[in-house]
Amino acid sequence: MLTQKKFNRQWQKLKNKIARQEFDKNMNKQLAMRVAFVDYFI
C-alpha cells in the first residue's frame, strides 16, 4: 500500500521528469530553428 506522502513524492518526481523532457524538446526545436535561420542567411 502506497502512502499518500510517498505517492506525492513519486508524482512530483514524475512531473519534474516530464517537464525536463518537454523543456529539452523545446530547446532542441529552438536550436534547430536558429541553426536553419543562420544557414539560410549566410
C-alpha positions in Angstrom: 0.0 0.0 0.0 1.4 3.3 -1.1 1.1 6.1 1.4 -0.2 9.5 0.2 3.2 11.1 1.1 5.1 8.5 -0.9 2.7 8.8 -3.8 3.1 12.6 -3.8 6.9 12.4 -3.9 6.8 9.9 -6.8 4.3 12.1 -8.6 6.4 15.2 -8.1 9.5 13.3 -9.5 7.5 12.1 -12.5 6.2 15.6 -13.2 9.7 17.0 -13.0 11.0 14.4 -15.3 8.3 15.1 -17.9 8.8 18.9 -17.5 12.5 18.5 -18.1 11.9 16.3 -21.2 9.5 18.9 -22.6 12.0 21.7 -21.9 14.7 19.7 -23.7 12.5 19.1 -26.7 11.6 22.8 -26.9 15.3 23.8 -26.6 16.2 21.4 -29.3 13.5 22.8 -31.6 14.6 26.4 -31.0 18.2 25.4 -31.6 17.3 23.7 -34.8 15.3 26.7 -36.0 18.1 29.1 -35.1 20.7 26.9 -37.0 18.4 26.8 -40.0 17.9 30.5 -39.8 21.6 31.2 -39.7 22.3 28.7 -42.5 19.7 30.4 -44.6 21.2 33.9 -44.3 24.9 33.0 -44.5 
